[in-house]
Amino acid sequence: MNEQILRELRNHSNSVFNRLNIELSEVLKRNFNELLEDSVNRMERERRTSSSDIETAKSAYTTFINQMYSHREKRIGQKDIVRYQSLTESKSSLCPLWPIC
């Protein structure tokens, strides 16, 4: 797996989470990291690892995270939280969204 691409997608996703002031539940963190890894593996398998492909993947993750944001659980005095159900609902409403699904 290309660690550089994974790091770029992870950093990009974290900046979107911070901008939206949300965090992922512990279960969702694991699943989201697996999703990032699967995306990078797919990009490599399809030989789509150019800088424009990486930007496309970042854009897809921004769209995906914004969709999860709409399903967040609001909390007072803390960051809002996104739970596992939000991931599955968001993914099913957006797919096919390369390289996520």
Secondary structure, DSSP 8 states (H G I E B T S, - for coil): --HHHHHHHHHHHHHHHHHHTEEE-HHHHHHHHHHHHHHHHHHHHTT--SHHHHHHHHHHHHHHHHHHHTT-B--TTS-EEE-HHHHHHHHHHH-S-TTT-
